[in-house]
């Protein structure tokens, strides 16, 4: 639990800066970082109530785990694709 918590606790602070700089470059970094951070934290703000809604509707977190797992795979594929495409534009 401590290892997973350690990784999870830093995701909302470290990930947006890495994603912004690696995908979009550093030319307009402050603006891009702000938007990236807003979207990441907006996802957290929406995701937590949605997980609660899943529990209220089904009485279990299992369906939420399934959906979140599928969304995690989709997010990872999307991030890898956008990073590869960004290499064409960002030097």
Backbone as a printed PyTorch tensor [residue, N CA C, xyz], in Angstrom:
tensor([[[  0.8250,  -1.1850,   0.0000],
         [  0.0000,   0.0000,   0.0000],
         [  0.8720,   1.2540,   0.0000]],

        [[  1.9170,   1.2650,   0.7800],
         [  2.7800,   2.4460,   0.8620],
         [  3.4530,   2.7440,  -0.4740]],

        [[  3.8590,   1.7100,  -1.1940],
         [  4.5050,   1.9160,  -2.4920],
         [  3.5090,   2.5140,  -3.4860]],

        [[  2.3140,   1.9490,  -3.5570],
         [  1.3020,   2.4730,  -4.4730],
         [  0.8910,   3.8900,  -4.0950]],

        [[  0.7580,   4.1520,  -2.8120],
         [  0.4230,   5.5030,  -2.3710],
         [  1.5330,   6.4810,  -2.7470]],

        [[  2.7680,   6.0660,  -2.6100],
         [  3.8950,   6.9240,  -2.9700],
         [  3.8920,   7.2990,  -4.4410]],

        [[  3.6210,   6.3260,  -5.2980],
         [  3.5330,   6.6290,  -6.7240],
         [  2.3050,   7.4710,  -7.0380]],

        [[  1.1890,   7.1230,  -6.4400],
         [ -0.0550,   7.8320,  -6.7220],
         [ -0.0600,   9.2620,  -6.2360]],

        [[  0.5790,   9.5220,  -5.1170],
         [  0.5630,  10.8720,  -4.5350],
         [  1.3170,  11.8730,  -5.4010]],

        [[  2.3220,  11.4280,  -6.1190],
         [  3.1100,  12.3740,  -6.9280],
         [  2.5800,  12.5250,  -8.3430]],

        [[  1.6210,  11.7240,  -8.7560],
         [  1.1420,  11.7900, -10.1290],
         [  0.5260,  13.1300, -10.4890]],

        [[ -0.2110,  13.7360,  -9.5830],
         [ -0.8790,  14.9930,  -9.9230],
         [  0.0750,  16.1800,  -9.9600]],

        [[  1.2810,  16.0430,  -9.4400],
         [  2.2260,  17.1570,  -9.4620],
         [  3.3380,  16.9730, -10.4820]],

        [[  3.8000,  15.7660, -10.6650],
         [  4.9280,  15.5250, -11.5580],
         [  4.4650,  15.2760, -12.9970]],

        [[  3.4250,  14.5070, -13.1850],
         [  2.9800,  14.1340, -14.5280],
         [  2.6680,  15.3090, -15.4380]],

        [[  1.8900,  16.3020, -14.9950],
         [  1.5650,  17.3980, -15.9210],
         [  2.7950,  18.1330, -16.4490]],

        [[  3.8060,  18.3330, -15.6150],
         [  4.9940,  19.0430, -16.0850],
         [  5.7640,  18.2260, -17.1160]],

        [[  5.8660,  16.9260, -16.9090],
         [  6.5670,  16.0720, -17.8700],
         [  5.7840,  15.9880, -19.1770]],

        [[  4.4810,  15.7960, -19.0700],
         [  3.6480,  15.7140, -20.2710],
         [  3.7310,  17.0070, -21.0700]],

        [[  3.6290,  18.1440, -20.4020],
         [  3.6540,  19.4360, -21.1000],
         [  4.9860,  19.6780, -21.7930]],

        [[  6.0800,  19.4440, -21.1090],
         [  7.3850,  19.7460, -21.7060],
         [  7.7710,  18.7560, -22.7970]],

        [[  7.4870,  17.4890, -22.6050],
         [  7.8770,  16.4740, -23.5920],
         [  6.9900,  16.5040, -24.8330]],

        [[  5.7130,  16.7720, -24.6510],
         [  4.7960,  16.7360, -25.7780],
         [  4.7750,  18.0520, -26.5490]],

        [[  4.7890,  19.1830, -25.8390],
         [  4.6210,  20.4760, -26.4980],
         [  5.8870,  21.3130, -26.5570]],

        [[  6.9620,  20.8690, -25.9340],
         [  8.1920,  21.6390, -25.9220],
         [  8.1810,  22.6880, -24.8170]],

        [[  9.2030,  23.5280, -24.8200],
         [  9.3380,  24.5060, -23.7310],
         [  9.1130,  25.9430, -24.1720]],

        [[  8.7600,  26.1540, -25.4360],
         [  8.6130,  27.5200, -25.9440],
         [  7.5400,  28.3030, -25.1800]],

        [[  6.3580,  27.7670, -25.0480],
         [  5.2580,  28.4120, -24.3170],
         [  4.8950,  27.5870, -23.0870]],

        [[  5.8990,  27.1240, -22.3960],
         [  5.7020,  26.1710, -21.2980],
         [  4.7370,  26.6530, -20.2110]],

        [[  4.8300,  27.8990, -19.7110],
         [  3.9210,  28.2870, -18.6190],
         [  2.4450,  28.1860, -18.9950]],

        [[  2.0870,  28.6030, -20.1910],
         [  0.6890,  28.5190, -20.6150],
         [  0.2490,  27.0720, -20.7880]],

        [[  1.1010,  26.2920, -21.4410],
         [  0.7660,  24.8850, -21.6830],
         [  0.6970,  24.1100, -20.3710]],

        [[  1.6100,  24.3900, -19.4570],
         [  1.5940,  23.7100, -18.1610],
         [  0.3120,  24.0220, -17.3960]],

        [[ -0.1250,  25.2580, -17.4570],
         [ -1.3670,  25.6290, -16.7660],
         [ -2.5670,  24.8740, -17.2900]],

        [[ -2.6720,  24.7620, -18.6030],
         [ -3.7940,  24.0330, -19.2040],
         [ -3.6870,  22.5430, -18.8810]],

        [[ -2.4910,  21.9950, -18.9790],
         [ -2.2950,  20.5750, -18.6820],
         [ -2.6690,  20.2620, -17.2370]],

        [[ -2.2220,  21.1010, -16.3100],
         [ -2.5540,  20.8940, -14.8960],
         [ -4.0540,  21.0100, -14.6580]],

        [[ -4.6820,  21.9760, -15.3190],
         [ -6.1260,  22.1480, -15.1710],
         [ -6.8710,  20.8990, -15.6460]],

        [[ -6.4660,  20.3450, -16.7720],
         [ -7.1390,  19.1520, -17.2940],
         [ -6.9160,  17.9330, -16.4130]],

        [[ -5.6940,  17.7530, -15.9210],
         [ -5.4140,  16.6160, -15.0410],
         [ -6.2460,  16.7110, -13.7650]],

        [[ -6.2470,  17.8660, -13.1320],
         [ -7.0090,  18.0230, -11.8890],
         [ -8.5100,  18.0150, -12.1340]],

        [[ -8.9430,  18.4740, -13.3090],
         [-10.3600,  18.3680, -13.6680],
         [-10.7820,  16.9150, -13.7870]],

        [[ -9.8790,  16.0790, -14.3100],
         [-10.1650,  14.6460, -14.3800],
         [-10.3400,  14.0330, -13.0040]],

        [[ -9.5000,  14.4520, -12.0570],
         [ -9.6530,  13.9690, -10.6800],
         [-10.9790,  14.4410, -10.0920]],

        [[-11.3260,  15.6930, -10.3390],
         [-12.5530,  16.2620,  -9.7710],
         [-13.7980,  15.5730, -10.3230]],

        [[-13.7470,  15.1480, -11.5650],
         [-14.8880,  14.4550, -12.1660],
         [-14.8590,  12.9650, -11.8140]],

        [[-13.6760,  12.3710, -11.8100],
         [-13.5520,  10.9300, -11.6190],
         [-14.0200,  10.4290, -10.2680]],

        [[-13.7060,  11.1560,  -9.2210],
         [-14.0780,  10.6910,  -7.8770],
         [-15.6000,  10.6140,  -7.7080]],

        [[-16.3740,  11.6440,  -8.0740],
         [-17.8280,  11.4960,  -7.9600],
         [-18.4040,  10.4160,  -8.8780]],

        [[-17.8080,  10.2300, -10.0460],
         [-18.2910,   9.1870, -10.9560],
         [-18.0700,   7.8040, -10.3490]],

        [[-16.9330,   7.6050,  -9.7060],
         [-16.7000,   6.3250,  -9.0280],
         [-17.7320,   6.1250,  -7.9230]],

        [[-18.0330,   7.1730,  -7.1760],
         [-19.0730,   7.0910,  -6.1520],
         [-20.4330,   6.7770,  -6.7530]],

        [[-20.7160,   7.3350,  -7.9200],
         [-21.9730,   7.0590,  -8.6030],
         [-22.0580,   5.5900,  -9.0160]],

        [[-20.9460,   5.0420,  -9.5150],
         [-20.9040,   3.6140,  -9.8320],
         [-21.2510,   2.7850,  -8.6040]],

        [[-20.6660,   3.1590,  -7.4660],
         [-20.9330,   2.4050,  -6.2420],
         [-22.4050,   2.5290,  -5.8350]],

        [[-22.9470,   3.7360,  -5.9160],
         [-24.3520,   3.9370,  -5.5510],
         [-25.2950,   3.1450,  -6.4510]],

        [[-24.9360,   3.0400,  -7.7260],
         [-25.8100,   2.3410,  -8.6700],
         [-25.6990,   0.8220,  -8.5690]],

        [[-24.5150,   0.3130,  -8.2470],
         [-24.3010,  -1.1400,  -8.2770],
         [-24.0610,  -1.7680,  -6.9100]],

        [[-23.6810,  -0.9600,  -5.9180],
         [-23.3580,  -1.5060,  -4.6120],
         [-21.9640,  -2.1010,  -4.5410]],

        [[-21.1610,  -1.8560,  -5.5890],
         [-19.8170,  -2.4150,  -5.6500],
         [-18.9080,  -1.4660,  -6.4290]],

        [[-17.6270,  -1.5130,  -6.0970],
         [-16.6560,  -0.7320,  -6.8570],
         [-16.1330,  -1.4890,  -8.0690]],

        [[-16.4830,  -2.7590,  -8.2090],
         [-15.9660,  -3.5870,  -9.2900],
         [-16.2180,  -2.9830, -10.6730]],

        [[-17.4440,  -2.5450, -11.0140],
         [-17.6460,  -1.9430, -12.3380],
         [-16.7860,  -0.6900, -12.5480]],

        [[-16.5870,   0.0880, -11.5060],
         [-15.7420,   1.2750, -11.6270],
         [-14.3010,   0.8840, -11.9070]],

        [[-13.8040,  -0.1720, -11.2710],
         [-12.4420,  -0.6450, -11.5290],
         [-12.2870,  -1.0760, -12.9880]],

        [[-13.2980,  -1.7480, -13.5150],
         [-13.2570,  -2.1930, -14.9140],
         [-13.1990,  -0.9800, -15.8470]],

        [[-14.0870,  -0.0220, -15.6350],
         [-14.1260,   1.1740, -16.4870],
         [-12.8390,   1.9700, -16.3440]],

        [[-12.3550,   2.1580, -15.1280],
         [-11.1190,   2.9220, -14.9210],
         [ -9.9150,   2.2050, -15.5410]],

        [[ -9.9030,   0.8930, -15.5060],
         [ -8.8330,   0.1420, -16.1500],
         [ -8.8430,   0.3350, -17.6570]],

        [[-10.0260,   0.2830, -18.2590],
         [-10.1370,   0.5030, -19.7000],
         [ -9.7480,   1.9330, -20.0620]],

        [[-10.1710,   2.8920, -19.2560],
         [ -9.7920,   4.2800, -19.5120],
         [ -8.2920,   4.5050, -19.3350]],

        [[ -7.6770,   3.8000, -18.3960],
         [ -6.2270,   3.9170, -18.2070],
         [ -5.4770,   3.4080, -19.4310]],

        [[ -5.9390,   2.3040, -20.0020],
         [ -5.3080,   1.7770, -21.2180],
         [ -5.4980,   2.7720, -22.3620]],

        [[ -6.7010,   3.2940, -22.5160],
         [ -6.9680,   4.2800, -23.5670],
         [ -6.1100,   5.5330, -23.3820]],

        [[ -5.9860,   6.0000, -22.1540],
         [ -5.1690,   7.1750, -21.8660],
         [ -3.7020,   6.9170, -22.1960]],

        [[ -3.1890,   5.7620, -21.8320],
         [ -1.7920,   5.4390, -22.1010],
         [ -1.5280,   5.3870, -23.5970]],

        [[ -2.3990,   4.7390, -24.3410],
         [ -2.2470,   4.6750, -25.7940],
         [ -2.3200,   6.0790, -26.3930]],

        [[ -3.2500,   6.8980, -25.9280],
         [ -3.3920,   8.2630, -26.4350],
         [ -2.1570,   9.1090, -26.1320]],

        [[ -1.6250,   8.9920, -24.9240],
         [ -0.4230,   9.7480, -24.5720],
         [  0.7760,   9.3270, -25.4120]],

        [[  0.9510,   8.0310, -25.6040],
         [  2.0700,   7.5540, -26.4190],
         [  1.9290,   8.0070, -27.8720]],

        [[  0.7150,   7.9510, -28.3980],
         [  0.4790,   8.4030, -29.7720],
         [  0.7260,   9.9010, -29.9040]],

        [[  0.2030,  10.6910, -28.9790],
         [  0.3950,  12.1400, -29.0690],
         [  1.8640,  12.5110, -28.8970]],

        [[  2.5850,  11.7810, -28.0740],
         [  4.0150,  12.0470, -27.9240],
         [  4.7490,  11.7600, -29.2250]],

        [[  4.4380,  10.6450, -29.8640],
         [  5.0920,  10.3000, -31.1300],
         [  4.7720,  11.3380, -32.2110]],

        [[  3.5080,  11.7620, -32.3020],
         [  3.1270,  12.7650, -33.2950],
         [  3.7670,  14.1100, -33.0030]],

        [[  3.9510,  14.4390, -31.7340],
         [  4.5290,  15.7400, -31.3760],
         [  5.9860,  15.8430, -31.8020]],

        [[  6.6800,  14.7330, -31.9450],
         [  8.0850,  14.7580, -32.3580],
         [  8.2310,  15.3400, -33.7690]],

        [[  7.1520,  15.3040, -34.5750],
         [  7.1890,  15.8820, -35.9080],
         [  7.2120,  17.4060, -35.8550]],

        [[  6.6600,  17.9860, -34.7870],
         [  6.4860,  19.4300, -34.7010],
         [  7.3900,  20.1060, -33.6880]],

        [[  7.7430,  19.4080, -32.6260],
         [  8.5360,  19.9860, -31.5530],
         [  9.9860,  19.5430, -31.7240]],

        [[ 10.8610,  20.4840, -31.7730],
         [ 12.2940,  20.1650, -31.9240],
         [ 12.9930,  20.2700, -30.5970]]])
